[in-house]
């Protein structure tokens, strides 16, 4: 159900021939109101795909009535012609629904640098419109998959209202968002400005802290639609907490399905002078190919953790760092402590804990290990 | 000959049992004068190994008379006891040579986080002293190898003077220097302050632009010793040019021997607003695992190049970037141009050219591809 769990939404997922496999490749999510408030965040990459350039304009007034998503082609680095394709898609969806094209967010994912077949997309948009259903969430979630091995959905229930979500993404998971498309829906009554505040608070500590391979995508979009159909206005704190739970759940689903990964790694930085320091240190470790390859090899190589910390500008004493792996403090005061042989790296879930001893702040950054399968998938698959 | 090519130097390489294979593992380079001017640069990593902490103090007065180097153990994150080991090594070398310990630079490489056997090191220092020879350069270069498959040496001839050099390093090649130890010698007459200026100019555009895997090491040291034995004072320009040639030659030898690499990739950024912009853009591409895996797969994936450029703060128009691979302009104005199928990525040497169209500056950054062998070597080998 996911995105169609909240009242006031319909969705569809159809096969329009964009994927050579014949799998579903177009999704449509429609907000039937009575309200149409929305909030969105986009990739921080300066080289953005055409759908992002379009959607950034579409969301500016806080009103979004539909989200069109396609896999099988990212429409990125395709120039003015590619932008016109995105525009034509929004026009087609708008005409079918009887709304303005400017109220339609467009998201695309797949190969970059290749021109999409516009006629195929427009026919698919019409087919998706025809297939819209009040229980279409699961089909929409399937239609946005690329190298994802499973579809990602979530529902968080509030008191008389709920949040639904779907996501795609399995690689290029990086700093400010990952290569991911996320649609969140709610039937709570929340004005656009409050949606924006809640969404930024939620993504800042969920999707933004997912750093699978340090590569920032060009198409990332998270869009939150509120129908108000429940008639209930939750407190901002309750709504933000539920939204954060939904985003974190989807982020962990993305992490667990990252291309070729054998391990999910949570890097928690304790006692940092600032939260920014904690994030910088966590991200530096998350981006160390040497550390990530060591985890793949089940080698609790804390020296590579210290070497990564040393590249940051965070406050700490280089001679007084503690590091634990899966709860074993293998390094204290920057010297060997517990025997690394007692660290069991067989389970998929790995925790790294770093004590900076510099203040009261903390943060967790998530990443994956660097595996043969990652190299294989990203050398054999163009994206 | 390398480091013993210039007059006034002796060197040795001996096996002291640090390497379980019985290979040479200790090198000693001695400047017999008449002058003892020197300059050094060290890793920018804030978590530095004990030999770096020692040597940073030893070089402060501009006088260095000997360099001791060992492989088989990095003496890094080994605390106060490890520092005392480094100090004891410098004392032993100083006593044998009849010089002060503070004129001895110490360099170590190998596993981090493990304590070296002090008695083995001190016996090895004495053995290296006993083996010092005016033609000992090649043996010293062998003794500093770790995962290097070949030893790295260079000689650049001036007018009546010369520069010799040796280097080790095959992984963790990163931003400010790589995991590398480099000793450079010259018999030119150059005061310490001028050596420092020349060395920083030379390393800035050679070792500093080598970014094999984005991982900055803890032990990197480059030390330049000038004996003045030729009696000739070259112009600063001539000396800097020769030194830059020597450093670039060694840097390319390091690149070609990087762990598990199938390709050497030169990323040249043209028409940048500033040289810093050009380096930032080049480095962003050099650190994209997705781009590096694509090169391994012989896929000329220029979209991943643009996606990396987009993560930087350099000046450019995202809609007007040109990218060539091996001379083929596969992307113009951020859209597809020449057929990528015409790019031949079979040769080891790959060039990527990026035109930012934002100014007169340029820079080249070198990296390697991301291969199965890299993952294997760094998951199976602790460092």
Contacts between the chains, C-beta under 8 A, distances in Angstrom:
chain1	res1	chain2	res2	distance
A	44	B	311	7.8
A	45	B	307	6.3
A	45	B	310	4.0
A	45	B	311	6.0
A	46	B	309	7.8
A	46	B	310	4.3
A	46	B	311	7.5
A	46	B	312	7.7
A	46	B	318	5.1
A	47	B	306	4.8
A	47	B	307	6.2
A	47	B	309	6.2
A	47	B	310	3.1
A	47	B	318	4.6
A	47	B	321	7.4
A	47	B	334	7.0
A	48	B	310	7.4
A	48	B	318	7.0
A	76	B	303	6.7
A	77	B	303	5.8
A	77	B	306	5.8
A	77	B	331	7.0
A	77	B	334	5.3
A	77	B	335	6.0
A	77	B	336	7.3
A	78	B	335	6.2
A	78	B	336	7.6
A	79	B	319	7.7
A	79	B	333	7.0
A	79	B	334	7.0
A	79	B	335	3.9
A	82	B	335	8.0
A	111	B	303	7.8
A	112	B	303	3.6
A	112	B	304	7.9
A	112	B	306	7.9
A	112	B	307	7.2
A	113	B	302	6.5
A	113	B	303	4.1
A	113	B	331	7.3
A	113	B	336	5.6
A	114	B	336	7.4
A	115	B	336	7.6
A	171	B	290	7.5
A	172	B	290	6.2
A	172	B	307	7.8
A	175	B	311	7.6
A	213	B	289	5.0
A	213	B	290	6.8
A	214	B	287	7.0
A	214	B	288	7.7
A	214	B	289	6.5
A	215	B	288	5.6
A	215	B	289	6.2
A	215	B	290	4.7
A	215	B	304	7.6
A	215	B	307	6.9
A	215	B	308	7.5
A	216	B	307	6.8
A	216	B	310	7.2
A	216	B	311	4.9
A	217	B	307	6.8
A	218	B	303	7.9
A	218	B	306	7.6
A	218	B	307	5.2
A	218	B	310	6.7
A	287	B	214	7.0
A	288	B	214	7.7
A	288	B	215	5.6
A	289	B	213	5.0
A	289	B	214	6.5
A	289	B	215	6.2
A	289	B	289	7.1
A	289	B	370	7.6
A	289	B	374	7.7
A	289	B	378	7.1
A	290	B	171	7.6
A	290	B	172	6.3
A	290	B	213	6.8
A	290	B	215	4.7
A	290	B	378	5.4
A	290	B	383	7.3
A	293	B	374	7.4
A	293	B	375	5.3
A	293	B	378	3.8
A	293	B	379	4.5
A	294	B	378	6.8
A	294	B	379	6.3
A	294	B	382	7.5
A	296	B	375	6.6
A	296	B	379	4.6
A	297	B	378	7.6
A	297	B	379	2.9
A	297	B	380	5.6
A	299	B	379	6.8
A	299	B	382	5.8
A	301	B	382	5.9
A	301	B	383	7.8
A	302	B	113	6.5
A	303	B	76	6.7
A	303	B	77	5.8
A	303	B	111	7.8
A	303	B	112	3.7
A	303	B	113	4.1
A	303	B	218	7.9
A	303	B	382	8.0
A	303	B	383	7.5
A	304	B	112	8.0
A	304	B	215	7.6
A	304	B	383	7.6
A	306	B	47	4.8
A	306	B	77	5.8
A	306	B	112	7.9
A	306	B	218	7.6
A	307	B	45	6.3
A	307	B	47	6.1
A	307	B	112	7.3
A	307	B	172	7.8
A	307	B	215	6.9
A	307	B	216	6.8
A	307	B	217	6.8
A	307	B	218	5.2
A	308	B	215	7.5
A	309	B	46	7.9
A	309	B	47	6.2
A	310	B	45	4.0
A	310	B	46	4.3
A	310	B	47	3.2
A	310	B	48	7.4
A	310	B	216	7.2
A	310	B	218	6.7
A	311	B	44	7.8
A	311	B	45	6.0
A	311	B	46	7.6
A	311	B	175	7.7
A	311	B	216	4.9
A	312	B	46	7.8
A	318	B	46	5.1
A	318	B	47	4.7
A	318	B	48	7.0
A	319	B	79	7.8
A	321	B	47	7.4
A	331	B	77	7.0
A	331	B	113	7.4
A	333	B	79	7.0
A	334	B	47	7.0
A	334	B	77	5.3
A	334	B	79	7.0
A	335	B	77	6.0
A	335	B	78	6.3
A	335	B	79	3.9
A	336	B	77	7.3
A	336	B	78	7.6
A	336	B	113	5.6
A	336	B	114	7.5
A	336	B	115	7.7
A	370	B	289	7.6
A	370	B	375	5.8
A	370	B	378	7.9
A	370	B	379	7.9
A	371	B	375	6.4
A	372	B	372	5.1
A	372	B	375	5.4
A	372	B	376	7.2
A	374	B	289	7.6
A	374	B	293	7.4
A	374	B	375	7.7
A	375	B	293	5.3
A	375	B	296	6.6
A	375	B	370	5.8
A	375	B	371	6.4
A	375	B	372	5.4
A	375	B	374	7.7
A	375	B	375	5.8
A	376	B	372	7.2
A	378	B	289	7.1
A	378	B	290	5.4
A	378	B	293	3.7
A	378	B	294	6.8
A	378	B	297	7.6
A	378	B	370	7.9
A	379	B	293	4.5
A	379	B	294	6.2
A	379	B	296	4.6
A	379	B	297	2.9
A	379	B	299	6.8
A	379	B	370	7.9
A	380	B	297	5.6
A	382	B	294	7.5
A	382	B	299	5.8
A	382	B	301	5.9
A	382	B	303	8.0
A	383	B	290	7.3
A	383	B	301	7.8
A	383	B	303	7.5
A	383	B	304	7.6
